[in-house]
Amino acid sequence: MNYRECLLGLVLAGVLAPTAQARGDDSETLRFQVAAHVQAHADPQQDGSIAVQLSPSGKRQTLEGAADADGTSRWSLEDVDFDGYPELVARASVGMVNEAVAVYRFDPATVGFRALQADTHGKDSCGDLMGLSVDAATRTLTSSCRSGPMWYTDQYRFAGAKLHLYRSESVLMLGDTLNAALQWEQTDEQGPLAVWRTYDPAGRVLESAIADGLGAPPAGPLRGQQATVVPARLFLFDRPGASSTKRYLVQGDRVEMLDEQDGWMKLRYRNPKLGAVEGWINVND
C-alpha cells in the first residue's frame, strides 16, 4: 500500500466508520459489542476523552483519547486487531498534516479497555501510531507521519495478541559516489530511496530492500530498486569495510539494491551461470 492509498483509506474510514465528535452538542453515544456477552456504550466528553460503561458488569472507565490543541478527538469504532469486534479509536490533528491516533482494546482479563501499545524495539519512524489505516486483507496496520519534507511509514502486525513493528524505512543519505556507481530510473511520483526492513516479533531483521521511500511497499516479499552499473568495473566485497576482493561487476550489469550500512550498499546480481550473487559496494564520498 503506497502513501496515496493510505490517504484514501483514511478518507473512506472517516466516511464509513461510525464516529462521534467529542465536542459539545455534537457528541453522540457509541454503542457496540466488545466480546461475547459484553456490551459497551461510550460518551465523548468536551475535553476529548470518552466515558465508557460496560454491561452487564456496570464497570466505568474514562479514556484520554488523542485530543488536539482545541481538546477535540474524533472517535470511531474500527476492528483494528481483526477479531471481529471493534476497538475504540481516537484521532486528532497534530500540526498541519499529521494525525495522532490512540486505540483502545477490550481486555478480558481486566474486563476493561487498555491502550494498544506496539513493540518497536526503537526501529520505528513515527514514534506512535499516526495517521493509522487498517488493511484487513493483509492484517496490517499502517502508520504514516511527516517530518520536514519527508513522509515516513511504519507497518505493524499482530503476533497473537501482541502488536509489533513489521516493516519500517530508513531514508538513504548517500552522496554523489552512489550516482557515479549506479544508475536507475526514477519517476516524478517517487520520493528519495529508503531501506525497507521487515522484522519478526523480536525485532530481528528478516529481509531488506532499497525502494521508494514515499510509500510502503506492496504486501509480500520486499523487492529492491533495479539499477545498472556505471563504471567499467565496480568491486563487490563480502562485507562492509572489507579491504580486498577478487569479485567485481562490469558496466551495464543489472543489479538489485538491497541494503545500506555505513556508506556501503548491498547488491544482488543474477549471474547467468552462478545464479544470485550478493555483495557490498563502497559508496562513501
C-alpha positions as CSV (number, residue, x, y, z in Angstrom):
1,M,0.0,0.0,0.0
2,N,1.5,3.4,-1.0
3,Y,1.0,6.7,0.8
4,R,-1.7,7.8,-1.6
5,E,-3.7,4.6,-0.9
6,C,-3.2,5.2,2.8
7,L,-4.8,8.6,2.5
8,L,-7.7,7.2,0.5
9,G,-8.2,4.6,3.2
10,L,-8.2,7.2,5.9
11,V,-10.9,9.2,4.0
12,L,-13.0,6.1,3.5
13,A,-12.6,5.1,7.1
14,G,-13.9,8.6,8.1
15,V,-16.9,8.2,5.9
16,L,-17.8,4.6,6.6
17,A,-16.9,4.1,10.3
18,P,-19.4,5.1,13.0
19,T,-17.9,8.2,14.6
20,A,-18.7,10.6,17.3
21,Q,-17.2,14.1,17.6
22,A,-16.1,14.9,21.2
23,R,-17.3,18.4,21.2
24,G,-20.2,19.9,23.0
25,D,-23.6,19.3,21.4
26,D,-22.1,17.3,18.5
27,S,-21.3,14.3,20.8
28,E,-23.2,11.1,20.5
29,T,-23.1,7.8,22.3
30,L,-21.3,4.9,20.6
31,R,-22.9,1.5,21.4
32,F,-21.1,-1.7,20.4
33,Q,-20.3,-5.2,21.4
34,V,-16.7,-5.8,22.7
35,A,-16.8,-9.5,23.3
36,A,-19.3,-12.3,23.7
37,H,-22.0,-11.2,26.1
38,V,-20.2,-7.9,26.8
39,Q,-21.7,-4.6,25.6
40,A,-20.3,-1.1,25.8
41,H,-21.6,2.4,25.4
42,A,-19.2,5.3,25.2
43,D,-19.9,9.0,25.5
44,P,-17.4,11.5,24.1
45,Q,-16.5,14.4,26.5
46,Q,-15.8,18.0,25.8
47,D,-12.1,17.6,26.8
48,G,-11.5,15.0,24.1
49,S,-11.8,12.0,26.4
50,I,-14.6,9.4,26.3
51,A,-16.5,7.9,29.2
52,V,-17.2,4.2,28.8
53,Q,-19.6,1.9,30.6
54,L,-19.7,-1.9,30.2
55,S,-22.7,-4.1,30.7
56,P,-23.7,-6.3,32.4
57,S,-20.8,-5.5,34.8
58,G,-21.5,-1.8,35.0
59,K,-17.8,-1.0,35.1
60,R,-16.9,2.6,34.1
61,Q,-13.8,4.0,32.6
62,T,-12.6,7.3,31.2
63,L,-10.2,7.0,28.2
64,E,-8.0,10.0,27.4
65,G,-8.1,9.8,23.6
66,A,-5.8,11.8,21.4
67,A,-7.0,15.4,21.8
68,D,-5.7,18.2,19.5
69,A,-4.8,21.7,20.5
70,D,-8.5,22.5,20.9
71,G,-9.2,19.5,23.1
72,T,-11.0,17.7,20.3
73,S,-10.9,14.0,19.5
74,R,-12.7,12.2,16.6
75,W,-13.9,8.9,18.0
76,S,-14.7,5.9,15.8
77,L,-15.2,2.1,16.0
78,E,-12.8,0.1,13.9
79,D,-11.7,-3.6,14.1
80,V,-8.0,-2.9,14.5
81,D,-7.0,-6.4,15.7
82,F,-9.1,-8.4,13.3
83,D,-11.0,-10.4,15.9
84,G,-14.5,-9.4,14.7
85,Y,-15.1,-6.9,17.5
86,P,-14.4,-3.1,17.1
87,E,-11.9,-1.1,19.1
88,L,-12.3,2.5,20.2
89,V,-10.2,4.7,18.0
90,A,-9.4,8.4,18.8
91,R,-7.9,10.7,16.1
92,A,-6.7,14.2,16.4
93,S,-4.9,16.6,14.1
94,V,-1.3,17.5,15.0
95,G,0.1,20.5,13.2
96,M,-0.8,21.0,9.5
97,V,-0.6,17.4,8.2
98,N,-0.1,14.8,10.9
99,E,-2.7,12.9,12.8
100,A,-2.3,11.4,16.2
101,V,-4.1,8.1,16.9
102,A,-5.0,6.3,20.1
103,V,-6.5,2.8,20.0
104,Y,-8.2,1.1,23.0
105,R,-8.8,-2.6,23.1
106,F,-11.1,-4.6,25.4
107,D,-9.0,-6.8,27.7
108,P,-11.0,-9.8,29.0
109,A,-8.5,-10.3,31.9
110,T,-9.2,-6.9,33.4
111,V,-12.7,-6.6,31.9
112,G,-11.8,-3.1,30.7
113,F,-10.2,-1.1,27.9
114,R,-6.4,-0.8,27.6
115,A,-4.4,1.5,25.2
116,L,-2.9,-0.5,22.3
117,Q,0.9,-0.5,22.6
118,A,3.3,-1.9,20.0
119,D,6.8,-3.4,20.3
120,T,9.0,-1.4,18.0
121,H,12.5,-2.1,19.5
122,G,13.3,1.6,18.7
123,K,13.2,0.9,14.9
124,D,10.0,2.8,14.0
125,S,10.0,6.2,12.3
126,C,6.8,7.9,13.7
127,G,7.2,7.1,17.4
128,D,3.5,6.4,17.9
129,L,0.5,5.3,15.8
130,M,0.0,8.2,13.4
131,G,-2.5,8.6,10.5
132,L,-3.5,5.0,11.1
133,S,-5.0,2.9,8.3
134,V,-6.2,-0.7,8.7
135,D,-5.8,-3.4,5.9
136,A,-7.9,-6.4,6.8
137,A,-6.8,-8.3,3.7
138,T,-3.2,-8.4,4.8
139,R,-4.0,-7.9,8.6
140,T,-1.6,-5.0,8.6
141,L,-1.8,-1.6,10.3
142,T,0.0,1.3,8.6
143,S,1.1,4.4,10.4
144,S,2.3,7.5,8.5
145,C,3.8,10.8,9.5
146,R,5.6,13.7,8.1
147,S,8.8,15.2,9.4
148,G,10.2,18.1,7.4
149,P,9.8,17.4,3.7
150,M,9.6,13.7,4.1
151,W,6.7,11.3,4.7
152,Y,7.6,8.2,6.7
153,T,5.7,4.9,7.1
154,D,5.7,2.2,9.7
155,Q,3.7,-1.0,9.4
156,Y,2.5,-3.3,12.2
157,R,1.1,-6.8,12.6
158,F,-0.1,-8.9,15.4
159,A,1.6,-12.0,16.7
160,G,-1.1,-13.4,18.8
161,A,-2.5,-10.6,21.0
162,K,0.7,-8.5,20.8
163,L,1.3,-5.8,18.2
164,H,4.8,-5.5,16.8
165,L,6.6,-3.4,14.2
166,Y,6.5,-5.4,11.0
167,R,8.1,-3.1,8.4
168,S,9.8,0.3,8.5
169,E,12.1,2.5,6.4
170,S,15.4,4.4,6.7
171,V,15.9,7.1,4.1
172,L,19.2,6.8,2.3
173,M,21.7,9.6,2.9
174,L,24.3,8.9,0.3
175,G,26.2,11.4,-1.9
176,D,27.4,11.6,-5.5
177,T,29.5,8.5,-5.2
178,L,26.4,6.4,-5.4
179,N,25.3,8.1,-8.6
180,A,28.7,7.5,-10.1
181,A,28.4,3.8,-9.3
182,L,24.8,3.0,-10.2
183,Q,22.1,4.5,-12.5
184,W,18.4,3.8,-12.0
185,E,15.1,5.1,-13.3
186,Q,13.1,7.4,-11.1
187,T,9.6,8.7,-11.9
188,D,8.2,12.1,-10.8
189,E,5.9,10.3,-8.3
190,Q,8.8,8.6,-6.4
191,G,10.5,10.1,-3.4
192,P,14.0,9.5,-2.1
193,L,15.2,6.0,-1.9
194,A,15.0,4.3,1.5
195,V,16.0,1.0,3.0
196,W,12.9,-1.0,3.9
197,R,13.3,-3.7,6.5
198,T,10.9,-6.5,7.7
199,Y,11.1,-7.6,11.3
200,D,9.9,-10.6,13.3
201,P,8.2,-10.0,16.7
202,A,11.5,-10.0,18.5
203,G,12.8,-7.1,16.3
204,R,15.2,-9.2,14.2
205,V,15.6,-8.2,10.5
206,L,14.1,-10.8,8.2
207,E,14.8,-9.1,4.9
208,S,15.7,-5.7,3.5
209,A,15.5,-3.9,0.2
210,I,16.0,-0.4,-1.1
211,A,13.0,1.1,-2.7
212,D,10.9,4.3,-3.0
213,G,10.7,6.0,0.4
214,L,7.5,7.9,-0.2
215,G,5.1,5.0,0.2
216,A,5.1,1.5,1.8
217,P,6.0,-1.4,-0.5
218,P,3.2,-3.8,-1.6
219,A,2.4,-6.8,0.6
220,G,4.7,-9.8,0.1
221,P,8.5,-10.2,-0.1
222,L,10.4,-6.9,-0.5
223,R,11.8,-6.1,-3.9
224,G,14.7,-3.8,-4.3
225,Q,15.2,-1.0,-6.9
226,Q,16.8,-2.2,-10.1
227,A,19.9,-0.3,-11.2
228,T,22.7,-0.5,-13.8
229,V,26.4,-0.5,-13.1
230,V,28.0,2.7,-14.5
231,P,31.8,2.3,-14.3
232,A,33.9,-0.2,-16.3
233,R,34.5,-2.2,-13.0
234,L,32.7,-2.0,-9.7
235,F,34.3,-4.0,-7.0
236,L,32.0,-6.3,-5.0
237,F,33.0,-7.0,-1.4
238,D,31.9,-9.7,1.0
239,R,31.1,-7.3,3.9
240,P,31.0,-3.6,4.7
241,G,34.5,-2.3,5.5
242,A,36.4,-5.1,3.7
243,S,39.6,-4.0,2.0
244,S,40.2,-6.6,-0.7
245,T,38.1,-8.6,-3.1
246,K,38.5,-10.5,-6.4
247,R,34.9,-10.0,-7.4
248,Y,33.6,-7.2,-9.5
249,L,30.7,-6.1,-11.7
250,V,31.1,-4.6,-15.1
251,Q,29.5,-1.7,-16.9
252,G,25.9,-2.5,-17.8
253,D,25.3,-5.2,-15.3
254,R,21.8,-5.2,-13.8
255,V,21.6,-5.3,-10.0
256,E,19.0,-5.1,-7.2
257,M,19.6,-2.7,-4.4
258,L,19.1,-4.4,-1.0
259,D,20.6,-2.7,2.0
260,E,22.9,0.1,3.3
261,Q,25.4,0.2,6.2
262,D,27.9,2.9,6.9
263,G,28.2,4.1,3.3
264,W,28.3,0.6,1.9
265,M,25.4,-0.7,-0.3
266,K,24.4,-4.4,-0.6
267,L,23.6,-5.5,-4.1
268,R,22.2,-8.7,-5.7
269,Y,23.4,-9.6,-9.2
270,R,21.9,-12.6,-11.0
271,N,24.8,-14.3,-12.7
272,P,23.6,-16.3,-15.8
273,K,25.8,-19.3,-14.7
274,L,26.0,-19.0,-10.9
275,G,22.6,-17.6,-10.1
276,A,22.1,-14.9,-7.5
277,V,25.3,-13.3,-6.2
278,E,25.3,-10.8,-3.4
279,G,27.9,-8.4,-2.1
280,W,28.7,-4.9,-0.9
281,I,30.0,-1.8,-2.8
282,N,31.7,1.1,-1.2
283,V,29.8,4.4,-1.9
284,N,31.4,6.6,0.7
285,D,32.2,10.0,-0.6
